[in-house]
């Protein structure tokens, strides 16, 4: 007779089988150390501890916990038909050598079917130094494109109509400067600011937690973020003013739970700062977006994306009183996990990235970048970037994964995991609230310590062989080195430096001096900094000159105490 309960099945069917054929390991758990049962059934959704979904002792409630796509709480998607109506935006993150070289890569990818641009900036650009600054030596064009002035930004988007393409810019400390450069370049093309469309990462808090490309202390940096919110609300209405990133924290070693919790705690701080500055939540929240990673654990990642939508909808409705449905809809870009790529057996990275991309699609991402097989060794070549784009296109048009909304919805395992991720993330958020919010927690080093502990545990598991990395600690074999890796042309960067020197010699020196003085005056006061920055860039002030003004006024953050 068939079992009537899960407990009965465990005792009468599973355990006797396990006596004969023991399981291959003593326990199973996700990357967030959530225990994985051998089987999930309706009982796992009926427990009062199965999720923080408001169902309480009544257990799982379809309409309260899931609902229909395009309706609150958006667990199953923010659009009613998801990819049946429009596929995700396919972006391949690109930038290297010079603006001209990167422009050539952009146009190649667009010709291959890419549907949006994603700009990688080099480290000097990210922290506000010109390419000829002593701090920039050896870094120009190595991990992204160097942008020093409007001249470079115009070259970056030459023959690319900025009213027709959506551009994502991964930039934080210098986000408002790069936004102004983009606006000015669009104007040079005859495109007004209200016609441009794209996303600015502009997420400075995660820099103090995970990446380290900050320049100023957290609180004045938050002012620059909010100034972008204010400016774009009226002047650049189609622009996503922030992409709050869990990606980089996860790359630093965070678990999926920490990725959710720390990302949303940062988001809460940004919203509170914007509201304190006089902005109406429904006036700017619809342009807030997010950036998550897709890691290897397929089901945990899908559950994470679903939990994120439900969490954000409830945070916006219950905590901030948002009324506009667009304010409640979590929209996010996903990138496959760079930290998962291995230099050993690099062809394995193709499979890893495919699994990760599938997780993003099954989880309903609006935008996707797929890493390339050679990125553990160098920047991707044109051929490997094309292969990553083809991975997206095959998943979109051949796999069937894009043909149904939320295809894993209703899976007992996925729903239980969605609930558990949300529960644990909300407990973290409550802890950070009790500390005084994300900024105070950052200043105390809380998030850095938590991520450090998780990264250490992960490393211990790998070294002990408890966590398998194929080709690294198991199934090891010699593989020939990849030939034809991309090497940045040093002569190209020499030409870039010469053009920068020529720019300084040929521009209107009086206009440069006047606009920088105006920026300093604004920075010392309380007016919005964006119009003053725009005036500077249109007079061909360099990014280093603009950021030096902020360094002089705000001070410089050398390091965070927890580091």
C-alpha positions in Angstrom: 0.0 0.0 0.0 1.4 3.5 -0.9 2.7 5.6 2.0 0.3 8.2 3.4 2.8 10.6 4.8 6.4 11.6 4.2 7.4 10.2 7.6 5.9 6.8 6.7 7.7 6.9 3.3 11.0 7.6 5.1 10.5 4.8 7.6 9.0 2.1 5.3 10.5 2.8 1.9 13.6 5.0 2.0 15.5 3.8 5.1 15.4 0.1 4.1 16.7 1.1 0.7 19.5 3.1 2.2 20.5 0.2 4.4 21.3 -1.7 1.2 22.6 1.3 -0.9 24.0 4.0 1.4 23.9 7.6 0.2 27.1 8.9 -1.3 27.8 11.4 1.4 26.7 11.9 5.0 24.8 15.1 4.4 23.6 17.4 1.6 23.4 21.1 1.8 23.2 24.2 -0.5 25.9 26.8 -0.8 24.2 28.7 2.0 24.5 25.6 4.2 20.7 24.9 4.0 20.1 21.2 4.6 18.7 19.4 1.6 16.2 16.6 2.4 16.1 13.6 0.1 12.5 14.5 -1.0 10.1 17.4 -0.7 6.3 17.1 -0.6 3.3 19.3 0.4 4.1 18.8 4.0 7.3 20.9 3.6 5.1 23.9 2.6 2.5 23.4 5.4 4.9 23.8 8.3 4.5 27.1 10.1 8.3 27.5 9.9 8.4 26.9 6.1 8.6 30.5 5.2 8.2 34.1 6.3 5.3 34.6 3.8 2.6 35.8 6.1 0.8 32.5 6.1 1.7 31.7 9.7 0.3 28.5 11.1 -2.0 28.1 8.0 1.1 27.1 6.0 1.5 27.7 2.3 -1.0 30.0 0.6 -0.7 30.2 -3.2 -2.2 33.7 -3.6 -0.3 35.2 -0.6 3.0 33.4 -1.2 3.2 33.2 -5.0 0.3 34.8 -6.8 0.3 35.2 -10.5 3.1 36.6 -12.6 2.8 40.4 -13.0 0.9 40.6 -9.7 1.9 41.1 -6.0 4.1 39.7 -4.5 5.7 39.1 -7.9 7.4 35.8 -6.7 6.7 34.3 -10.2 7.8 37.3 -12.2 7.2 41.1 -12.6 5.8 40.6 -16.1 2.7 38.5 -16.8 4.2 36.7 -19.8 8.0 37.1 -19.0 10.1 35.9 -21.9 7.1 34.9 -24.1 6.6 38.6 -24.7 10.2 39.8 -24.7 13.5 38.0 -24.1 16.0 39.2 -21.5 18.5 41.8 -22.6 21.7 40.1 -23.7 24.7 42.1 -22.5 28.3 41.0 -22.7 30.4 43.1 -20.3 33.2 44.6 -22.4 36.0 47.1 -22.1 39.8 47.1 -22.6 42.8 49.0 -24.0 41.3 52.2 -25.3 37.9 53.7 -26.1 38.5 53.0 -29.8 39.3 49.3 -29.2 36.3 48.9 -27.0 34.0 50.6 -29.5 35.2 48.1 -32.1 34.2 45.2 -29.7 30.8 46.8 -28.9 30.0 47.1 -32.6 31.1 43.5 -33.2 28.9 42.2 -30.4 25.9 44.2 -31.6 26.4 42.8 -35.1 26.4 39.3 -33.5 23.0 39.8 -31.9 23.8 41.4 -28.6 20.8 43.5 -27.5 22.4 45.9 -25.0 25.8 47.3 -24.0 27.7 46.8 -20.8 30.8 48.9 -20.1 33.7 47.7 -18.0 36.0 50.6 -16.9 39.6 50.2 -15.9 40.6 50.7 -12.3 41.9 54.3 -12.6 38.6 55.3 -14.1 36.7 53.5 -11.3 38.5 55.4 -8.5 38.8 58.8 -10.2 42.3 59.0 -11.5 43.4 60.1 -15.0 45.4 57.6 -17.0 48.6 59.6 -16.6 48.3 59.8 -12.8 51.1 58.0 -10.9 48.4 55.8 -9.2 47.3 54.6 -12.7 50.7 53.3 -13.8 50.4 49.7 -15.1 46.6 49.7 -14.8 45.5 51.7 -17.9 43.1 49.7 -20.1 44.0 46.4 -18.3 40.6 45.3 -16.9 38.4 47.8 -18.6 38.3 50.9 -20.8 40.1 54.1 -19.7 37.8 57.1 -19.8 39.4 60.5 -18.9 37.2 63.0 -20.7 34.3 63.6 -23.0 36.6 63.0 -25.9 37.1 59.4 -24.8 33.4 58.9 -24.2 32.6 60.2 -27.7 35.1 57.7 -29.1 33.6 54.9 -27.0 30.2 55.3 -28.6 31.2 56.4 -32.1 28.6 55.1 -34.7 26.5 53.7 -31.9 23.2 55.7 -31.7 22.5 56.4 -28.0 18.8 56.8 -28.5 18.6 53.3 -29.9 20.8 51.2 -27.5 20.5 50.6 -23.8 23.8 50.9 -21.9 24.8 49.6 -18.5 27.8 51.1 -16.8 29.5 49.3 -14.0 30.8 52.3 -12.1 30.3 53.5 -8.5 32.7 56.1 -7.0 32.7 58.0 -10.2 29.2 57.1 -11.3 27.8 60.7 -11.5 30.8 61.8 -13.6 30.4 58.9 -16.0 26.7 59.6 -16.2 27.4 63.2 -17.1 30.0 62.1 -19.7 27.3 59.8 -21.2 24.7 62.6 -21.3 27.2 65.0 -22.9 28.2 62.4 -25.5 24.5 61.8 -26.3 24.0 65.5 -26.8 26.9 65.6 -29.2 25.0 63.0 -31.2 21.9 65.2 -31.1 20.1 62.9 -28.5 18.5 64.7 -25.6 18.8 63.3 -22.0 15.2 62.3 -21.9 15.8 59.9 -24.8 18.7 57.9 -23.4 18.1 54.6 -21.7 20.4 52.5 -19.5 21.6 51.7 -16.0 24.2 53.2 -13.7 25.5 50.9 -11.0 26.0 53.8 -8.6 26.1 51.4 -5.6 28.9 52.7 -3.4 28.0 50.8 -0.2 29.0 47.5 -1.6 32.4 49.0 -2.5 33.1 49.3 1.2 31.9 45.8 1.8 33.4 43.8 -1.1 35.3 45.6 -3.9 37.3 48.5 -2.4 37.1 50.9 -5.4 35.9 53.8 -3.2 37.5 57.2 -2.8 35.6 59.2 -0.3 34.0 58.3 3.1 30.6 56.6 3.0 28.4 59.5 4.0 29.5 62.1 1.4 29.5 59.2 -1.1 25.9 58.6 -0.3 25.2 62.3 -1.1 26.5 61.8 -4.6 24.3 58.7 -5.1 21.2 60.7 -4.0 22.1 63.6 -6.2 21.9 61.2 -9.2 18.4 60.1 -8.0 17.2 63.7 -7.8 18.7 64.8 -11.2 17.5 61.8 -13.2 14.0 61.9 -11.8 13.3 65.1 -13.8 16.1 65.2 -16.5 16.8 61.6 -17.5 13.5 59.8 -16.7 14.3 56.6 -18.7 17.6 56.0 -16.8 17.9 53.4 -14.0 19.7 55.5 -11.4 21.2 52.6 -9.4 21.8 48.9 -9.8 22.2 47.7 -6.2 24.7 44.8 -6.4 24.8 41.6 -4.6 27.1 40.2 -7.2 30.4 41.6 -5.9 29.6 40.5 -2.3 28.9 37.0 -3.5 32.1 37.0 -5.5 34.0 38.0 -2.3 32.6 34.8 -0.6 29.1 35.7 0.6 26.4 33.0 0.6 23.2 33.3 -1.3 21.5 34.3 2.0 24.1 37.0 2.6 23.8 38.2 -1.0 20.1 38.8 -0.5 20.3 40.3 3.0 23.2 42.7 2.4 21.9 43.8 -1.0 18.5 44.7 0.4 20.0 46.3 3.6 22.0 48.6 1.3 18.9 49.2 -0.8 17.0 50.2 2.4 19.7 52.7 3.2 19.6 54.3 -0.2 15.8 54.6 -0.1 16.0 56.2 3.4 18.6 58.6 2.3 16.6 59.6 -0.8 13.4 60.1 1.2 15.3 62.1 3.8 16.5 64.4 1.0 12.9 65.1 0.0 12.2 62.6 -2.7 8.9 60.8 -3.0 9.4 57.1 -2.9 7.2 56.5 -5.9 9.0 59.2 -7.8 12.3 57.4 -7.9 11.8 53.8 -6.8 10.5 52.6 -10.2 14.0 53.3 -11.6 15.8 51.3 -8.9 17.3 48.1 -10.3 19.5 45.3 -8.9 22.5 43.2 -10.0 22.8 39.6 -8.8 25.1 36.7 -9.5 24.1 33.3 -10.9 26.2 30.6 -9.1 26.5 26.9 -9.7 23.8 25.5 -7.4 21.0 25.7 -9.9 18.0 25.3 -7.6 19.3 27.6 -4.8 19.9 30.3 -7.4 16.5 30.0 -8.9 14.9 30.1 -5.4 17.1 33.1 -4.6 15.8 35.1 -7.5 12.2 34.2 -6.6 12.7 35.1 -3.0 14.3 38.4 -3.9 11.2 39.5 -5.9 8.9 38.7 -3.0 11.1 40.3 -0.4 11.4 43.5 -2.4 7.7 43.8 -3.0 7.0 43.5 0.7 9.8 45.8 1.7 8.5 48.5 -0.6 4.9 48.1 0.4 5.2 47.5 4.1 8.3 49.4 5.0 8.2 52.4 2.6 4.5 52.6 1.9 5.0 52.6 -1.9 1.8 52.8 -3.9 3.0 52.6 -7.5 3.1 48.9 -8.5 6.3 49.7 -10.5 8.0 50.6 -7.1 7.3 47.0 -5.9 8.7 45.3 -9.0 12.2 44.0 -8.6 14.1 44.3 -11.9 17.6 42.8 -12.0 20.6 42.1 -14.2 22.4 38.8 -13.7 26.0 37.8 -14.4 27.4 34.4 -14.2 30.0 33.8 -11.5 33.4 35.0 -12.3 34.8 33.5 -9.1 33.7 30.0 -10.2 35.9 30.1 -13.3 39.1 28.0 -13.1 42.4 28.3 -14.9 42.6 24.6 -14.8 40.7 22.8 -17.6 39.2 26.1 -18.8 36.8 24.4 -21.1 34.9 23.3 -18.0 34.0 27.0 -17.6 31.7 26.6 -20.6 29.5 24.1 -18.7 29.6 26.1 -15.5 28.5 29.3 -17.2 25.7 27.5 -19.1 24.3 26.1 -15.9 24.5 29.5 -14.2 22.9 31.2 -17.2 20.1 28.7 -17.1 19.5 29.5 -13.4 19.2 33.2 -14.2 16.7 32.4 -17.0 14.6 30.0 -14.9 14.7 32.7 -12.2 13.3 35.4 -14.4 16.3 37.8 -14.9 15.6 40.8 -17.1 19.2 41.1 -18.3 22.1 38.7 -18.5 25.9 38.5 -19.1 27.6 35.2 -19.5 31.3 35.0 -18.7 33.8 33.5 -21.1 35.9 30.4 -20.8 39.2 32.2 -20.8 38.4 34.9 -18.2 40.4 33.1 -15.4 43.5 33.8 -17.5 42.8 37.0 -19.4 40.2 39.3 -20.7 38.0 37.4 -23.2 38.9 37.3 -26.8 36.4 38.2 -29.6 35.8 34.5 -30.2 35.1 33.6 -26.6 32.9 36.6 -26.1 30.9 35.4 -29.2 30.6 31.9 -27.7 29.2 33.4 -24.5 26.7 35.3 -26.5 25.8 32.2 -28.4 25.2 30.4 -25.1 22.5 32.9 -24.3 21.0 32.6 -27.8 20.9 28.8 -27.7 19.2 28.9 -24.2 16.7 31.5 -25.6 15.8 29.9 -28.8 16.6 26.2 -28.6 16.2 25.0 -24.9 12.5 25.8 -24.3 13.4 27.5 -21.0 12.0 30.8 -22.2 8.7 29.4 -23.3 6.8 29.2 -20.0 6.6 31.7 -17.0 8.3 30.5 -13.8 8.8 26.9 -15.0 10.0 25.7 -11.6 7.2 27.3 -9.7 5.2 24.8 -7.7 8.2 22.5 -7.2 8.0 21.5 -3.5 11.8 21.7 -3.3 12.1 25.1 -5.0 9.2 26.6 -3.0 10.6 25.3 0.3 14.0 26.7 -0.6 12.5 30.0 -1.6 10.9 30.3 1.8 14.0 29.3 3.7 16.3 31.8 1.8 13.8 34.5 2.5 13.5 33.6 6.2 17.3 33.6 6.8 17.8 36.8 4.8 15.2 38.6 6.7 16.8 37.6 10.0 20.1 39.2 8.8 18.2 42.4 7.7 16.6 42.6 11.2 20.1 42.3 12.8 21.5 45.1 10.6 18.4 47.3 11.4 19.2 46.8 15.1 22.7 48.0 14.5 21.4 51.2 12.9 21.3 50.3 9.3 23.7 49.3 6.5 26.0 52.3 6.7 26.6 52.0 10.5 27.1 48.2 10.0 29.6 48.9 7.3 31.5 51.3 9.5 31.6 48.6 12.2 32.8 46.0 9.7 29.9 43.7 10.2 29.2 42.6 6.6 33.0 42.2 5.8 33.4 39.9 8.8 30.4 37.8 7.9 31.5 37.4 4.3 35.0 36.6 5.4 33.7 33.8 7.6 31.6 32.4 4.8 34.6 32.5 2.4 36.9 30.9 4.9 34.4 28.0 5.4 34.0 27.5 1.7 37.8 27.4 1.3 38.1 24.9 4.1 35.5 22.6 2.4 37.4 22.7 -0.9 40.8 22.0 0.7 39.3 19.1 2.7 37.6 17.7 -0.4 34.1 18.1 1.1 33.3 20.4 -1.8 34.2 19.3 -5.3 35.6 21.7 -7.8 36.0 19.6 -11.0 39.5 19.8 -12.4 40.8 21.6 -9.2 40.5 19.2 -6.3 39.0 16.2 -8.2 39.2 14.7 -11.7 42.5 16.5 -12.2 44.3 16.1 -15.5 46.8 18.0 -17.5 45.4 20.3 -20.1 47.3 22.3 -22.8 47.3 26.1 -22.2 44.8 28.1 -24.2 46.4 29.8 -27.2 45.6 33.2 -28.5 44.7 34.9 -25.1 43.9 38.6 -25.4 46.8 40.8 -24.7 46.3 44.6 -24.2 48.3 46.5 -26.8 50.7 48.7 -24.8 51.2 50.9 -27.8 47.5 51.7 -27.9 47.6 52.9 -24.3 50.6 55.1 -25.2 48.5 56.7 -27.9 45.7 57.2 -25.4 48.1 59.1 -23.0 49.3 61.3 -25.9 45.7 62.2 -26.8 45.0 63.1 -23.1 48.0 65.4 -23.1 46.9 67.0 -26.4 43.4 67.5 -25.0 44.7 69.4 -22.0 46.8 71.7 -24.2 43.9 72.4 -26.6 40.9 73.0 -24.4 39.7 76.4 -23.0 41.7 76.7 -19.8 39.6 79.5 -18.4 36.4 77.5 -18.8 38.0 74.5 -17.1 39.2 76.6 -14.1 35.8 78.3 -13.8 33.7 75.1 -13.9 36.0 73.3 -11.4 35.7 76.3 -9.0 31.9 76.1 -9.4 31.9 72.4 -8.6 34.0 73.0 -5.5 31.5 75.6 -4.3 28.6 73.3 -4.9 30.4 70.4 -3.2 31.0 72.5 -0.1 27.3 73.4 0.0 24.1 71.4 -0.4 23.1 72.0 -4.0 22.9 69.0 -6.4 26.3 68.2 -7.7 25.2 66.7 -11.0 24.6 70.0 -13.0 28.0 71.3 -11.9 29.7 68.0 -13.0 27.9 68.2 -16.3 29.3 71.7 -16.8 32.8 70.5 -16.1 32.7 67.5 -18.5 31.2 69.7 -21.3 34.2 72.0 -20.8 36.5 68.9 -21.2 37.6 68.7 -17.5 39.0 65.3 -16.9 37.6 62.7 -14.5 40.8 63.1 -12.4 40.3 66.8 -12.0 36.7 66.5 -11.1 37.3 63.8 -8.5 40.2 65.7 -7.0 37.7 68.5 -6.2 35.7 65.9 -4.3 38.8 64.5 -2.6 39.7 68.0 -1.4 36.2 68.7 -0.1 35.0 65.3 1.2 38.4 63.8 2.3 39.6 60.4 1.2 38.8 57.0 2.6 42.1 55.1 2.9 40.6 51.9 4.1 37.8 50.4 6.1 38.6 49.4 9.7 37.4 45.8 9.1 39.8 45.3 6.2 
